[in-house]
Amino acid sequence: MKLVVEVVDAHNLMPKDCEGSASPFVEIDFQNPLSRTKTIPKNLNPVWNQKLLFDLDETKNRHHQSIEVSVYNQKRPIPGRNFLGITRISCSSVIKKGDEGLFIPEKDPKKSNKEPVKIRADTTQHAHQHQILQQPSLSVEKLPNGTPCTMHPANPPAHSSDPDDFDLKDTNPKLGERWPSGGAYGGRGWMNGERYASTFDLVEQMSYLYVRVVKAKDLPPSSITASCDPYVEVKLGNYKGRTRHFEKKMNPEWNQVFAFSKERMQSLVLEVFVKDKEMVGRDDYLGRVVFDLNEVPTRVPPDSPLAPQWYRLEDRRGEGKVRGDIMLAVWMGTQADEAFPEAWHSDAASVYGEGALNIRSKVYVSPKLWYLRVNVIEAQDVVSNDRGRFPEVFVKVQVGNQVLRTKIHPTKTANPLWNEDLVFVVAEPFEEQIFLTIEDRVTPLKDDVLGKISLPLNIFEKRLDHRPVHSRWFNLEKFGFGVLEADRRRELQFSSRIHLRVCLEGGYHVLDESTMYISDQRPTARQLWKQPVGILEVGILGAQGLLPMKMKDGRGSTDAYCVAKYGQKWVRTRTILDTFNPKWNEQYTWEVYDPCTVITLGVFDNCNLRGGEKPNAANAARDSRIGKVRIRLSTLEAYRIYTHSYPLLVLHPHGLKKMGELQLAVRFTTLSLANMIYIYGHPLLPKMHYLHPFTVNQVDSLRYQAMNIVAVRLGRAEPPLRKEVVEYMLDVDSHMWSMRRSKANFFRIMSLISGLFTMNNWFVDICQWRNPITSVLVHILFLILIWYPELILPTLFLYMFLIGLWNYRFRPRHPSHMDTKLSWAEAVHPDELDEEFDTFPTSKSHDIVRMRYDRLRGVAGRIQTVVGDIATQGERFQSLLSWRDPRATSLFIVFCLCAAVVLYATPFRAVALVAGLYYLRHPRFRSKLPSVPSNFFKRLTAQTDSLL
């Protein structure tokens, strides 16, 4: 007899590698023989579905024996393993085959750090030991007390995540129910005549105790140093916050705010201590002030801030007053308080110094970007360093890190003419200069600089339309060491000069994000902006079920914050430390100038809590991406509040992974219906993009430069919005090749063409009379349209109107989200994912690159065949009148002559009637062979026989 132990899956295992994941396997010990499952790489919720077989002696009493199940993490690349947990199953619970049970053993609190592993065991008759079986069967899931609850297949799908988890979920948060002036519409707040009633009606109210420490005066000096290094410590229960200390200052000023969450209050007494910092030993106690929280006033914005008051310090026991006074303000408030963003928070007490700046909420504004157009017209008196030859010159222009050059002048001359446009991206305030050089191509590997000039950007004109600006001549400085010598100066009687037309383009919108997910379409010049058409309000409520992103004190941890980007405004919530279910409850507002735009929200793990690191340094820790959500405003109904939980999906090299859920409340309010209708007929981009368009290569290059400038400028803010965050939000790698994206786009095209195929199949069914009633009705409709042709267009538009009304019942009730099936993220091949995450240029071995190249050749071969077939059909149409096939062309032109005579003599209605009835004829009058026109067309020649 055999003992069969089937290991099903595990949930919420502890991460054991530096990437916040694990590669688990299960090892089972029964009477010394050991057997193990396969290793599931990089998965904290692995699915094994493996059966392990052991010999079972029926003569022995097995009621005192046990099955030991251990879970380990496989170390890579260094061989080894980490212990994750252990459980034991008594053999007395093993049952015969057919009565299998799915057991969820309780974890051993002393030896296990994981959630339960599902195991089912039975006895059966099999010949091979340790054999892995794969036949499907049913098992009864049992709770730890043995009560059966559900029936399900013992072999679930291979994916570790339920596909339903990838869907959008409705939520029902308590929005605006306790907010003043909220609740005007269903308890959620609403818009009044012009402005919204409450600026925080899309989030849940969170109460805080605020303590503002302003300053102190007349503090007692130390008896040793005759001075004082004071600081303030604010204590509420087990939470302590402290200000910075001042050296040798008797009247310090701090002006710091401390915020304690009401949900975590552990005391009804607030204590404020003033202490003297000592270099050695314990800090000296100077005095304290005690507040009873029941007596603390409540402040509700838009009330004015609570005025701070002077309090006399008392001794440690509270029995008398001591020397010194401190100015404080203490009040109960919410996250709507203006002190909330800059306050020290009790849930971030472990972060101090510069790291405290990196956890605050902040609003950023993208730098104002301009296109700089440099029109290089001509140059005069360009002299080569070699006086015996004319130079082969070109102009190189550098603005910051951007370098562009003109073409080499085709003729060797001292007065070259180019008339070429070079376009750059610059940002206000203008810090860079234009550095222009004229160079001589001496050899393919050597260029001589013949002249140079440096020009500031603020001297050039800002253009708002297509009218040209005035051109200017600029004298060039001679390049080289010899220009500083006195004898060389005498030789330079005149200098070369260059003719330029330079302007800052204000009529364009500088693209810093993909046009597919664009969030702003306004031109750079503010004079060209239109009035806003709506207001977008987003309440960032929180996240649920985030995965651990890093190790902290031997366990998984996540310090999450959320970033939202729409238009030029970026917002960043504060960082909630060490929780997988952070609650932000922060609300932000944007003005909307075009509803056909997209707001992007991303969740990240803060890896820079220590501070002191430059944001873009090579050794700086990078904030890890958790997931991203996009919402297109045109899909939102006006005035409706959308409360949903969006899945945070990330594609890893090992496959699709759900990192958690982001809970949002979104409301889009329109201000003018007339402006909204006007916008839908207006061009998507400013008119300069159509009057003087850029090439595709220019658009890609300029977008890349704009993204770099935005990332650098936002990285200088305090706290910095780091480069990896900006690049992820702006989809910096959206143009890279991906086999998965190519498949997704191909099937998107096929889904569109499938509508045409469906219409063709319907028409074939009509012609074949498979549904006689429908065919008769189509004949009647056809006869009516032939008799009254003026009804054709009205009937067509009425039909589309009725279809639209019918589809209104099935309209989407929620915003769109990341679709895993549409993206082909669930069925993607591992090697295709590995190729997608490869660097550019590639870092893989030659064998892998050769294999991928051969695969790409195969795909390109199929595309080549399709393109060739399309070209063949087009060339056959051309050959009708080209006399390439004299007999075919003769037949066609004779047919055209006869058709012309018949159509001249016959009314159009009669021709249309005969043709329509011919195509709709009954199958009894049809032949299974191809028609004469089809046979004639397929016999026409193409140029395929001329291809090598």
N, C-alpha and C positions, 0 to 999 in steps of 0.2 A: 504494500500500500504506500501511496505517496502523500506527502503533505504539500499542499500548494498554498503559497503565500503570494497574493497579488498586491503589489504596491501601486496605488492609484495616483495620488498627487499630494502636494503639501501647499500650505498657504503661509504667507508673511514670514518667511525665513529671515534670519538675521544676515545683513550684508557682511561679507568677510574680505572683500577686495577694496582697493582704493577708489573704485568707481561706484561704490554704493550698491553692489550686487553680489552674487555668489554663483558658483557652479556646483550644485548639490548632487549627491548620489546617496543611495540607501544601502546599507550593509546589514544583512540578516544572519544571526547566529542561532543555530538550532542543533544541539548536541555536537558541538565543535565544528562541523562543516560550516564554512562561511560562503555566502553568496551575495553578490551585489548587483545593483541595477546599473544601467548606463548613466553617464554624467550629462546633465542638462546645463549647457553653458549659459551664464549670465541671466539667471531667472530666479526671482525670489518666490515665485508661485509655480514650481515645476510640475509637469505631468509626465509620469512614467508609463503607467498602464502595462506593467510587466509582471509575469507570473514566474516565481522561483520555486523549484521543486526540490523536496528533501525526502530521503528514505524514512519511513515510519514503521517501527516495530510494534505490531499489534499485540504481542505477548506481554509487553511492558505496560505498567500503569503510567499513563502520561498526565494524570491529573496534577502531579506535583512538578511537572516540567513547564518551561516557559520559552517563548520565542522572543529573542532580544533584537530589537530594531534600532539601529543607530543611523543618524544622518550626519554626513560630512560634507565639507566644501573641498573641491579639488583645486589645489594650488597650481597656478600656471604663471610663467613658464618653468619655474623651479618645482620639481616633483615634491609632493607632500599633500597633507590634508589638514583641515581645521574641523574641530568637533562642533556640531551645531545642536545636537540634542539626542536623547535616547528615550525609548519606551519599551515596556515589556508586556507581552500578551500571554496570559495563562493558556496552556493547552486544553484546559477543561472547557474553554469556550469555543474550541475548534469543532466544527460540525461537518456532517456528510455533504458530499457534492449534491447540489440541488437545493440545499438550505443555506446557501452562502449568505453571509451578512457583511455589510460595510461598516467597519468599526472606526470610530474616531477616538483613539486613545487619548486620555488626558496627559498633558505634559507634566513631566517630573519637575517640580519647582526648584530642585537642587541641581539638576543636571541638564535641564533643557532651557533654551532661549528662543523657542520658536512656537508657532501655532501648530495645531494637530496635523499629523500625517494620516491620510486615509489608507487603510489596509484591509484587505479581505482574505480570509483563510478558509480552506476546506480540505477535505481528504478525497482522493480520487485514485484511479488505477492508470498510471502511465509508465512507460518503460524507461525513459531517459531522465537522468537526474539533472537538476538545474536547467531544465529546458524552458525557454521563454515561449509562451503560447499567446496567440493573438485572436482566437475565435471570440465572437461577441457573445455576451451572456447578460442576464439580468441579475441584479443584486438588490437586497433590501437595505436601505440606509438606516442605521440605528444611532440613537443618541447615546451618550455615555451610560445612561441607565438601562440601555437595551431596548427602549421602546421604538418600534418601527415607525418611520414618518413618511418616506417617499419611495417610489419605485423609479429606477432610472437605469439606463444601460451601464454596464460595468466598464465599457470602453468609450469614454467621452471623446470629443474631437481633440485633435492634436494641439490646437491653439490653447494657450494657458488662460486667455481672457475670453469671457462670454461676449459674443458679438453684440448683444444688447447693451453692453457697457459702453459701446462706442456711439450710442445714440444720445440725442439731446433729451434732457429730463426737465419736466416742469417742477418748479419749486413754489413754495407758498411762504415766503418770509414775511415777518410783521413789519411792513414798511410804513413809516410815518404815523404809526398809531399813537405814539406818545409825544410826537413833536408838536410844539406850539404852532398854530396856524396851519398844521398839516390836516389831514382828515377832512378836507372840504369836499372830497369826492371819494366816497367809499373808504374813508379813513386813510387815504394814501396821499393826500395833498394834490393840488391841481394848479393849473395856470389861471391867474386872474386876467384882468383886461389886457395888460401888456407884459407883466413879469410873472414869474412863477411864485407861488404862495410861500413855499419853504424850500430853501436851497439844499435841505438834507431830508427830503421826503422819499428818497429812493434807497435809503439804507436803514438798518436797525439802529436804534438809539443805544449808545454806550456811555455809561456814566463814569466820570472820573472826579477824583479829588485833586484840585490844583493848589499848588503852593508856590507862590512867587517870592523868592528871596531877593530883595532889592539891595539893601546896604546895611551897614552897621556903623555905630559911632561910639566914641569914648570907651573903647575896649581897654581892659587893664593890661599893662605891659608885664612881661615875664621878669621875675626877680633876678634871673641870671643874665639875660641878654638885654634887659631894659627895653625890649621891643616886643612885637607880636607878629606872628605869621598865621593869620586867622583863616578859617574856612568854616562852612556850615554843613552840618549833617542833619538830614531830614529822615525821620524814622516813623514808620507805620507798621506795627506788627513785626514781621521778619524782613520787611523790605527797608533798605537803607539807600539813600541817595546823598551825594555830597557835591559841594561846589568845588571849584578850583581854589587854591590857597594863594594868598598874597604875602610876599616877604616884607617884613618891617613896615606894616601899614596898620595904623590904629583906626582908620576910618575907611574900611574897604567898601567897594561897590561890586556886586556880583550880577544882579539883574538876571537870574536864572529861574526857570520854571520847572517844577517837578509835577508829574502826573501819576496818580495811583488809581488803578482800575478798581471800580467799586465791587466787581465780581470777586476780586481776590483780596478784599480787605479782611484782615484777621484781628483787628483791634478797633476799639471805639475811641482811641486816644491817639492824637498826632503829637509827636515830640520833635522840636527843632532845637538842635544843640549847636552852640558856637564853641569851637575848639581852636587851640593853638598848636600848630604842627611842630613837632620836635624832630630833629635829625636822628637822635638816639633815644630809644625808650618809648613809653606811651605818650600820646599827645595829651596836653594839658586841657582840663575842662574849664571853660570860661563862664558858661551859663546856658540856660535853656528857656524855651517857651513851650507850654503845653496847651493843646486845644482839645475840647470835647467835640467829637464829630457831630453830635446831635445839635450843636449850636452853630455849625458852619452854615453860612447863607448859600443860597442857590442862585446862580447867575444864568440867564437865558439870553443868548444873542437875539436881536440886535441891541440889547442893553449895553450901556457903556461899561468898560472894564471896571472891575472893583478897585477902588482906591486903596493902596497899601497904607498901613498904619504903623506907628512906632510902638514897640512892646519892650518893656523893661525886662532884662534877664533876671532869672531867679536861680538859686543854688540847686545843687543836685537833688536835694530832698524836697524842694519846693517849700521850704520853711521861711524863706526871706528873699529879698531882692539883693542883687549884686550889681557891681558897676558894669555899665554897658547897655546899649539899646540896639535893637534890630528892627528894620522895617520889613514887614511881611504883608502879604495878601493871601487869604485862604478862602476858597469857595468850591462849591460843587458845580460841575458843568458837564458838558458832553463833548463829543468830537467836533461839534460845530464851533467850539471856542477857537478864537484866533491864536490862542497860546498853544493849541494842540500840536501843530507841526514841529515847533521848535522845542517842545518840552522834553525833559528826561522822563522816560517811562519806566514804571516799576518792573514790567515784564522784560526789560532789557538791562537789568541791573548788572549783569555780568560783562557788559560791554562798556568800556571807558576810554577816555582819551580821544584820539582822532577817529577811532572806530565808531564812536557814538555818532559822528557826523554821517557815517555811511548807512545808518539805519533809519534816518529821518525821511518823512515824505517831502516831496519837492515837486514844483512845477517848472519845467524848462521850456525855452522857446528856441526853435532852430534858428541858426544865423540866417540873415537875409542874403540870399544867393543871387548873383548876377551872371549873365553870360557876357564875357568880354570878347568882342569881335575885333581882331587885328587884320585889317586889309593891307597886305604888303603890295604896293603898287609898282614901284621901280626904285632904282638906285642910280647914282651918277658918280663918275670919277672914281670907280673902284679899281685900285691898282694892286696887282699881284706882288707878293714878296719877291718873286723872281721877275725882274724887270724885262726879261726877254720873252715872256709869254703873256697872253691874255688869260684872265682867270675863268674857271668854271665855277660860278658862284651860286650859292643858295643862302637863304636867310633862316636862322634858327632863333626861335623865341621861347623864352622860359619864364613862367609865372609860378613861383613856388616850386612844387614838385612836378608840374606839368611842362613838358617840352614838346614842341611841334616845330616842323620845318617845312619850308616850301620845296618845290621840285627844283632840281638843278637846271639852270637856264640852258636851253638846247644849244645855244651858240656861245662861243667865247667872245665876250665883249666887256668893255669897261662901263657900259650903261645898260645893265640888264633890266628886263621888264617881266614881272610875274603876274600881278593882279590876282593874288590868291587870298582867300579868307582863312584865317586860323582862329578857332574859337576855344576859349578857356572858361573855367568856372572860378569865380572869385566870391568872397564873402565880406560883408561889412562887419566891423570896421576894416578898411583895406590896409592890411599889414604888409603885403607883398609888393614888389615892384616888377615892372616888365624889364627883363634883361634880354636885349636883342643883339645878335652878332651876325655879321656877314662873313661867310667862310668860303674858302676856295678848296675844291676837291682836287688835290694834287695827285693822289693815288687812291685806289679803293680803300686803303687802310689808313690814309692820312689826310686830315683836313687842316688847312691853315686859317687862322682867324685874321681877317683883314681889317675889321673895325667893330666897335661895340658901342652900345649906349644903354643907359639905365634910366627908366622913366617911372615916376610915381603914378598910381592909378587915379588919384583924385584930380588930375589935371584934364581928364578926358570927359567928353560930353556924354550925358545920359539920354539915350534915344528911346522914345515912347512908341514910335510907329515906323513905317518902312521908308520914310524920307531920309535920304543920305545926309550924313554929317560932313562938315568941311574937312578936307585933308590938309596935312601939314608936312613940311620938310624938317628933318632933324639931321644935324651934323653928327658924324660918327667920330669917336675917339680912336686914334691909332692904337692898335694892340701890340704889346711887346715891351721888352725892357729898354730898348733903344730910345723910346720916346722921351725918357727922362734925361738923356744926354744933351748937352748944350749944342754939340755939332749936329745932332739929328734934328733938333728943333729948327735950326736954320734951314734945313733942307725941306721942311714941311711948309710950303708956301700956302697951300690950301688943303682942305680935308674932304673926304668922301661924305656924301649925304644920302639919305634914304627918304622916300616919299611914303607916308603911312596915312591910313584913315582908321582911327581907333575910336570905338564907342562902347559904352556899357548898355547892353540891351535890356530895357525895362518892359518891353512888350511881350517877352516870352515868360513861360513858367519853367523854372529850372527843375528838371525832373531829378529827384533824389531817391525815388522809389519806383518799383515796377509799375508800368501803366495799367496792368491788370488789377492792382490793388491800390490805385492812387487815392490819396485822401485830400488832396488840394489841387486846384486847377487854376488858381488866380495868377495873374501876371506879377512880375516882381514889383513894378511901379505901383505904389498905393493909389495914385491918381486914377488908375484904370479899374479899380475894384468896384464891384456892384454891391448893392445892399444885401445883407444875409437873408436867406429865404426860410430859415428855420433854426431851431436850437436843439442840440443833442445833449441829453443828460444821461450819465452812466453812473450807476452805483456799484462799486466794486465791493461786494459783500464779503467774500471769503473763498476758501478752497477746501475741498474734502478729499481725503484719502491720498494725499501726496506720498510718493515713495521716498525712502531715505536716499539722500544725495551724497552724504559724506559720513565719515566715522568721527565720533566725538565721545571720548571717555569709554571707548570699547563698544559703542552702540551706534546704530544708524541715527542720523539727525538731518533735519532740513530747516534752513532759515530762509523763508520764502518772502518775496516781495513781488508786486505786480507793476508792470509798466504799460501805459496806454499811449497810443500815438494817433493823433488825427490832425491833419493840417500841419501848421508850424508849432503846435502845442504838444508837448510831451508831459506826462504826469507819471510820478513814481510814488507808490504807497510806501508806508514805513515797513520795515522788516520785522516780522513776527518770529521770534527766536524759538528754535527747538520745538516745533510742533508740526504734525502732519495735517492739521485742520486749522489753519490760520484764519482769523476773523479780522478783516480790515475795516469794513463799513465806512468807506470813504467815497464821497460823491464829487464828480467833476462835471463841468459844463463846457461845451464848445459851440461856437457859432458855425452854422452850416451855410455855405455859399453854393453848394451843388449837391443834390441828394444822391447822385450817381457816384458816390464815393464810398470808401471802406475805412472803418476804424479797426485798428489792430491792437490786441492786448496780449501781452506775454507774461508768463510767470517764470521767475528765476530764483536760484538759490544763491544767497549772499555768501561769498567766500572771502570777504575782505572786512572782517569784523575787528581785526587788530589795528588797522589803520597804518599810516606811515609809509604806504607803498604808492608809487606813481601808477596811475591808471593804465598807462600804455607801456609800462616797463616790460622787458623781456621775461623777467622772473616773477612778475606779479601773478597772483592767483586769478584765475578766470571764473567769473560767475557762471554757474552751470544753468543751461536752459532746461526748463521743466515742460513747457508747452506753449502753444500759441492759439489764439482765437481771432477770427476775422468776422466782422458783421458788416454787410452792405446796407447802407441806409435806405436805399430805394426799395428794399424788401420789407421795411417796417411800416406798419400802419400809423398814421398820425394820431397823437394823443394817447396811444395805448402803452401801458407799462408791460414790458416783457420781462418776466422773471424765470430764468432758466439756469440749469446747471450744464455747462459746456465741457465735454471731455477734452482733456489735455493729451493729445496724441503726438508722439515723437517717433520718428523712424530712426532706429539704431542699426548699426551694422549687422546685428543678429535678428532684426525683424521689427515689426510694429509693437509699440509698447504704450500702454495707457499709464500716464504718470499721475493721474488724479483728475479732479473736476474743479472748474472755476465757476463760481456762482455770481451772476450779474443781474442787475436790474437796469433796463434800458428804456428810455422814452425819447421819441422824436416828435418835436412840435413844429408845425408849419406856421409861419407868420403871415404869408400872403399867398393865396391860391393863384392869383394872376401871375406873380413872379415865378411860382412853381411851374405853371404851364409854359411860360416863356423860356425857362431854363431847358425844358425837354426839347425845344426846337433850336436851341443855341448850340454852336460848336462846342465840342468837349474841351478843347484847349484854346488859349488866346489866338487871335487871328494871325499873329506873326508866325505861328507854327505852320500856317497854310500858305501865307504869302511868300515867305522865305523859309521853306522847310529844311531841316537837317537830314543828312543821309542816315541810314540805319547804323552804320559804323560810328558816326559821330554821336548819335543818341546814346549808344551803349557806352562809349568812352566817356562822354560828359556825365552820364549818370554815375559811373564808377567814381569819377573825380568828385562829384557832388556828395556822394555818400562818405567818402574819405574826409572831406572838409567838415561835414556835419558831425561825424564821429569824433574828430579831433577837437572841435569847438565844445561839444557837449562833455567831452572828457576833461575839460578844464573847469567845469562847474564844481560847486561844493554843496552836497556830495557829488562826485562825478557820475555821469551816466556812461558806463564803461563801453569801450569799443565793441566788444563781443555782443553786448546787449543791443547796441544801435544796428550792427550788421544783421543780427537775427531778425530784428523788427523790420528792417528795410529789405529783407530777402536778397542779400548781396550775392548769393550763389544761385539765383533762380535761372541764370542763363547757362549753367553747366549741363553737360550731356548726362542723360539718365535713361537707361533702357526702360525703367519702370514708367517714367513720365511719357516716353515715346509711345509705349503701349496704351497708356491711359488716353493720350490725345488721339491715337488711332481709333480706339473704340468710341471716343466721343464723336468722331466724324462718322463712324459706322452707325451710331445711334441716330444721328441726324438723317443719314441717307436711308435708314430703315423706314422712315416715314414715306419716302418716295416709293420704296419697295412695297410697302403696305398698300399705297394707293394703286400701284400697278397690279398687285394681286387682286384687289377689289375689282378693278376694271376687267381683269381676265375672268373673274368669277361672273361678272355681268355678261361678258361676251359668251361664256360657256353655259349660261342659263342654269347655273347650279342652284340659284334661288329664283324660280320663275316670277314670283310676285315682285321682287326687287328689280329684276330685269324689265318687267312690264312698266313699272313706275319710272325707271330711267328712260325708257323709250318715250313715255308720255312727256316727261320733262324736256327731253331733247326736241320733240316736235314743237312744244310750246316755245322754246327758245329760238328755234328756226323760224317759226312764224312771227315771233315778236323779238327780233334781235336786240332791240333797245332794252330788253329786260336782263341781258346777260350780266352786265356789271352790277346793277342793283341786286340781282339774285346772289351774286358772289359775295358782295359785302354783307348782305342780310344773313347769309349762311355763316360767315365768320362772326357776326354779331351774336347769333344764336349759340354758336360753339363757345364763345367767350362767356355768355350767361350760364351755359350749362357747366362749364369748368369752374365757375365761381364757387360752386358747392364744394369743390375739391381743392380750393386754394390752400397754400401752406399756412398753417396757424402759428408757426414759430420761425425764427431766423434760420438761415442756412448755417451749416457748420462743416467741419472737416469730414468728408465722406471717404471712408477707407476703401469701399468697393470701387468708387469712381477713380480713386487715386491708385488703384491696383497695389495697395499696401499690404493686403492680407495674403495674396497669392504670389508675391514676388519671390524670385529665386535668390538664395543666399549669395551666389556669386554676382548677381546683378546689383544687390545691395552693396557688396564689397566694392564693386566698380563705382557706384554712385558716391561712396564716401572716400574714394581715393583722391589723393592730392593732384594738383595740376601744376607742373607736369607730374606724371605718374611716379610713384615710389615702389611699385611692385616689381617682381622678378621678371626676367625676359620670357620665361615659359608662360606665366599668367598673361602678360601683355600680348604674346603671340596668340594665345587661345582667344582672348577677347577681340583681337584684331580679326581673327578668322570668323568669329561669330558676327562681328559687325559687317564683314564682307558678305556673309550669308544673308543678313537682313537687307543690306544695300542691293544685293542681287535680286531679291524679290521686288524691292521698290523699283529697281531698274526695269524689270519685266513689265510692271504695271505702267510705268511712264512710257515705255516703248509701245505698249498696246494702245495707249491714248494717242500717241503721236501717229500711229498707223491709221487709226480711224480718221484723224484730221487730214492726213495726206490723201486718203481715199476720196474725201470730199473735194480736195484741191484737184485731184486727177480727173474729175468729171469733165472739166473744160480745158485741161492742159494738153490734150492729144498725146499723152504718154502711151495710152492704149487707143489707137485710132478707131478701132471698131466700137469700143465702149463709148467713146466721145461722140462718134457718129450717131449711134443709137440714142444717146441722151439728148443731143440737140434736135434730132427728129421728133423725139417725144415732147420736148419743150415747145416745138412749133405746133404740133397737134394740140397740146394742152392749151396753148395761147388761143388758137382758133376756137376751140370748144368753150373756153371760159369767156371769150368775147361774145359768143353767140348765146350762151346759156346764163340765165340769172344766177346770182351767187347763192340764193336760197336753195335752188334746185341742186346745185353742185354740193352744197353742204349737206343737204338732206340725203342725197344718194351716197355720199362718202360716209356719213354717220351711220346710216342703216347698213352699209356694207361692213363696217367694222363691228357693229352690234349684231350681226346675223347669227342665226341659230347654229349650234354645233353640227347639226345635220348637213348644213351647207358649207362646212369647213373641211379643210384637208389637214392631215397631220404633218405634211411636208412644209418646209419654209416657204414663205411668200416669194413672188417674183421680184419685188423691189429688194428684199433681203438678199436673195441669191445674186442679183445684179451688183449690189453694193459690195458684197464680200469678194466678188471677182475683180474688183478694181485694184489697180496697182498702187503700191506704196514704195518708199525708198528703203525699205528694209533689205532688199537684195543688193543695195549699194553700200551697205555697211561692211566694214572689215570684220 
